[in-house]
Amino acid sequence: ALHSVGTVNSVGADISTKLLRVPENYVFYLGKIFWPANLSVLYPNEKVQTSAALLAGLLLVVITVLTVWQMRKRPWLFVGWLWFLGTLVPVIGFVTFGHFFVGDRYTYIPSIGLTLAVVVTLEHLLRRFLLARWAGATAVVALCALATSADVPRWRNTFTLYDAALRVGPHHVTYNNRGTAFLKVGDMEHAMADFNAAIQMKSDYATALSNRGSLWTDLGNIEAAIKDCSEAIKCDPELADAWNNRGNAYNRTGEYAKALADYDQSIKLKPDKAIYYNNRAAAHFLLKQYAQAKADLEKCSQLGGQPHPGLVHDLDEAMKQSNP
């Protein structure tokens, strides 16, 4: 499913680094399951520490050996531990998705195995102590409720979520996403600062380059807009927004043929995005290609978009004058 939308990265040449990251990630998930502090929607991509990775690998081996040793007496430990190890395999980080190596959501199913191991162990230890079992269960539920209550505020809105993520650690995608949120509420200054931060962290981050290019267009710096969008296209030729945003910049300079070519490419890459057809209609209109402009506006409406009212009005008037 992830491969179909282009978010699966190749294993790459540096396989040794990816192998070292695997035990680090396993121990990361172990820690987050038993002590869910400093949670984030996007964790910073830390460099692999060889010594830490080897120690993490040693810890995994020791736990595995212990569960195998106890397999006959306490089979739930073996089952729970292998459940945890096995269900994390597809998302443990050897093959990466997008711009991150770990994610809290990947612990949901693996945590069932560890929960089984812990709960059954406690059930056997406290079998004779009914009161202690009830007291322990109540304490666990209360602690979980308190932890959840303390974590909920970061989910209040987009800004609280990304602010909390940046407090855990910087990530170029977090800066870009918060910049997009600032842009939506009209805060261009903070949006520009976040796009700059994202590009500073990852100079070939096409999405942030494209977004900054679009912002430069809104600010009237068309030269900078074209430069950023062209760089984004160079970094990721499949990024439809970059082509669309450069087309918008060309439209501002009166280079309508170039704008039209960029809109064509954006639609070729993502034919179901309504706004692209609205923008291409504008280029067709300025080139006096009224039939094509009308067809694009109709396609925009079919896809659930809202054609620009001014463009619709001007096109109607132009078509009336050209066909009295």
C-alpha positions in Angstrom: 0.0 0.0 0.0 2.8 2.4 0.9 4.7 1.5 -2.3 1.7 2.3 -4.4 1.7 5.9 -3.2 5.5 6.2 -3.6 6.5 6.5 0.1 8.7 3.4 0.3 12.4 4.2 0.0 14.9 1.7 -1.4 17.1 -0.2 0.9 20.1 1.7 -0.5 23.8 0.9 -0.5 24.5 1.5 3.2 23.0 -1.7 4.4 25.2 -1.9 7.4 23.8 1.3 8.8 20.3 0.1 8.3 21.1 -3.2 10.0 22.5 -1.3 13.0 19.3 0.8 13.1 17.2 -2.3 13.5 18.2 -3.2 17.1 18.2 0.5 18.1 14.6 0.7 16.8 13.5 -2.4 18.7 14.8 -1.0 22.0 13.2 2.4 21.2 9.8 0.6 20.9 10.4 -1.3 24.0 11.1 1.9 25.9 8.0 3.7 24.5 5.7 0.8 25.3 6.7 0.6 28.9 7.5 4.3 29.4 5.5 6.5 26.9 7.1 9.8 27.6 8.2 12.5 25.0 5.9 11.1 22.3 6.0 12.7 18.9 4.2 12.5 15.5 7.7 12.8 13.9 10.8 11.8 15.8 14.1 13.3 14.9 16.2 11.2 12.6 19.2 10.6 14.8 22.5 9.2 13.4 23.1 5.5 14.2 25.5 5.1 17.2 27.4 1.8 16.6 28.1 1.2 20.3 24.4 1.8 21.2 23.2 -0.4 18.4 25.5 -3.3 19.4 24.3 -3.0 23.1 20.7 -2.9 21.9 21.4 -6.0 19.8 23.0 -7.7 22.8 19.9 -6.9 24.9 17.6 -8.4 22.3 19.7 -11.6 22.2 19.7 -11.9 26.0 15.9 -11.5 26.3 15.4 -14.0 23.4 17.7 -16.6 25.1 15.8 -16.1 28.4 12.4 -16.6 26.8 13.6 -19.8 25.0 15.1 -21.1 28.3 11.7 -20.5 30.0 9.7 -21.8 27.0 8.4 -25.0 28.8 7.7 -23.4 32.2 6.5 -20.0 31.0 5.5 -20.4 27.3 3.7 -17.0 27.3 7.0 -15.2 27.6 8.2 -16.9 24.5 5.0 -16.3 22.6 4.7 -12.7 23.7 8.3 -11.9 22.9 8.2 -13.5 19.4 4.9 -11.7 18.8 6.7 -8.4 19.5 9.7 -9.2 17.4 7.8 -10.6 14.5 5.1 -8.1 14.1 7.6 -5.2 14.0 9.7 -6.8 11.2 7.9 -4.9 8.3 8.3 -1.5 10.0 11.4 -1.9 12.0 13.4 0.6 9.8 15.4 -1.6 7.4 13.1 -0.5 4.7 12.1 3.1 5.4 8.8 4.9 4.7 8.9 8.6 3.8 11.3 10.6 6.0 11.2 8.7 9.3 12.5 5.5 10.9 10.1 5.0 13.8 6.5 5.8 14.6 4.3 5.3 17.7 1.5 3.8 15.6 3.8 0.9 14.8 3.7 -0.3 18.4 -0.1 -0.9 18.5 0.0 -4.6 17.4 3.5 -5.5 18.7 2.5 -4.2 22.2 -0.1 -7.0 22.4 2.7 -9.6 22.7 4.5 -7.8 25.5 1.2 -7.1 27.3 0.4 -10.8 27.1 3.9 -11.7 28.6 3.6 -9.2 31.4 0.0 -9.8 32.3 0.2 -13.6 32.4 3.4 -13.4 34.5 1.7 -11.1 37.0 -1.3 -13.3 37.1 0.8 -16.3 38.1 2.8 -14.4 40.6 -0.3 -12.8 42.3 -2.7 -15.7 41.9 -3.1 -16.1 45.7 -3.3 -12.4 46.4 -6.7 -11.3 45.1 -6.6 -7.9 46.7 -3.1 -7.2 45.3 -4.3 -8.1 41.9 -7.2 -5.7 42.1 -5.1 -2.9 43.6 -2.4 -3.4 40.9 -4.9 -3.4 38.1 -6.6 -0.2 39.5 -3.2 1.5 39.8 -2.2 0.6 36.2 -5.5 1.9 34.8 -5.2 5.1 36.9 -1.6 5.7 35.7 -2.6 5.1 32.1 -5.5 7.5 32.4 -3.2 10.2 33.9 -0.6 9.7 31.2 -3.3 9.9 28.5 -4.8 13.0 30.0 -1.3 14.6 30.1 -0.7 13.8 26.5 -4.0 14.9 25.0 -3.3 18.7 25.0 -0.7 18.3 22.2 -3.5 17.1 19.9 -5.5 20.2 20.4 -4.7 21.6 16.9 -2.0 21.5 14.2 0.2 24.0 15.9 0.2 22.4 19.3 1.0 19.0 17.7 4.0 20.2 15.7 5.2 22.5 18.5 5.3 19.4 20.8 7.1 17.4 18.1 9.8 20.1 17.7 10.3 20.1 21.5 11.2 16.4 21.3 13.6 17.1 18.4 13.8 18.9 15.0 12.6 17.2 11.9 12.5 18.8 8.4 9.0 17.4 7.7 7.7 18.9 11.0 9.0 22.3 10.0 7.5 22.0 6.6 4.1 20.9 7.8 4.0 23.6 10.4 4.9 26.1 7.8 2.1 24.9 5.6 -0.3 25.4 8.6 1.0 29.0 9.1 0.5 29.6 5.4 -3.2 28.5 5.7 -3.9 31.1 8.4 -2.1 33.8 6.5 1.0 34.0 8.7 3.6 34.3 5.9 6.5 35.4 8.2 6.4 32.3 10.3 5.6 30.1 7.3 8.8 31.4 5.6 10.8 30.8 8.7 9.7 27.2 8.9 10.3 26.5 5.2 13.8 27.9 5.6 14.4 25.7 8.6 13.2 22.6 6.7 15.5 23.4 3.8 18.4 24.2 6.0 18.0 20.7 7.6 17.6 19.0 4.3 18.7 21.0 1.3 17.1 18.6 -1.3 13.7 18.5 0.4 11.6 19.1 -2.7 8.3 19.6 -0.8 9.6 22.5 1.3 11.4 24.0 -1.7 8.1 23.9 -3.7 6.2 25.4 -0.7 8.7 28.2 -0.3 8.5 28.8 -4.0 4.7 29.2 -3.8 5.2 31.6 -0.9 7.7 33.6 -2.9 5.1 34.0 -5.6 2.5 35.3 -3.1 5.2 37.8 -1.8 5.9 39.0 -5.4 9.5 37.6 -5.6 8.9 35.7 -8.8 12.6 35.1 -9.5 13.1 33.4 -6.2 9.9 31.5 -6.7 11.0 30.1 -10.1 14.4 29.2 -8.6 13.0 27.3 -5.7 10.4 25.4 -7.8 13.0 24.5 -10.4 15.2 23.2 -7.7 12.3 21.2 -6.2 11.6 19.7 -9.7 15.3 18.8 -10.0 15.2 17.0 -6.6 11.9 15.3 -7.3 10.6 15.4 -10.9 7.5 13.4 -9.7 6.3 16.2 -7.3 3.2 17.6 -9.1 2.9 20.6 -6.8 6.3 21.8 -7.8 5.3 21.9 -11.4 2.0 23.6 -10.6 3.7 26.2 -8.3 6.3 27.1 -11.0 3.4 27.4 -13.5 1.8 30.0 -11.1 5.1 31.9 -11.0 5.4 31.9 -14.8 1.8 33.1 -15.0 2.8 36.2 -12.9 5.6 37.0 -15.3 3.4 36.7 -18.4 5.2 33.6 -19.7 1.9 31.8 -20.3 3.2 29.2 -22.6 5.8 28.1 -20.0 3.0 28.2 -17.4 0.8 26.0 -19.6 3.6 23.4 -20.1 4.2 23.2 -16.3 0.4 22.8 -15.6 0.3 20.0 -18.2 3.0 18.2 -16.4 1.4 18.6 -13.0 -1.9 17.2 -14.3 0.0 14.4 -16.0 1.5 13.5 -12.6 -1.7 14.0 -10.6 -4.8 14.1 -12.9 -7.3 14.1 -10.0 -6.3 17.4 -8.4 -9.0 20.0 -9.2 -6.9 23.1 -8.5 -4.4 22.2 -11.3 -7.2 22.4 -13.9 -8.4 25.8 -12.5 -4.8 27.1 -12.9 -4.3 25.7 -16.4 -7.6 27.2 -17.4 -6.2 30.6 -16.4 -3.2 30.0 -18.6 -5.4 28.9 -21.5 -7.6 32.0 -21.0 -4.6 34.4 -21.1 -3.5 32.7 -24.3 -7.0 33.2 -25.6 -7.6 29.5 -25.9 -11.1 29.8 -24.5 -12.5 26.4 -25.4 -9.6 24.7 -23.6 -10.1 27.0 -20.6 -13.8 26.2 -20.4 -13.0 22.4 -20.6 -10.5 22.7 -17.7 -13.0 24.7 -15.6 -15.6 22.0 -16.2 -13.1 19.3 -15.2 -12.2 21.3 -12.1 -15.9 21.3 -11.1 -16.3 17.5 -11.8 -13.4 16.8 -9.4 -15.2 18.7 -6.7 -13.1 21.9 -7.0 -14.3 25.5 -7.0 -13.3 27.3 -10.2 -12.2 30.9 -9.6 -15.4 33.1 -9.9 -13.5 35.9 -11.6 -12.0 33.6 -14.1 -15.4 32.1 -14.9 -16.9 35.5 -15.4 -14.1 36.8 -17.6 -14.1 33.6 -19.7 -17.9 33.9 -20.2 -17.5 37.5 -21.3 -14.6 36.7 -23.6 -16.5 33.8 -25.2 -19.5 36.1 -25.8 -17.4 38.7 -27.5 -15.6 36.1 -29.7 -18.9 34.5 -30.6 -21.5 37.3 -30.8 
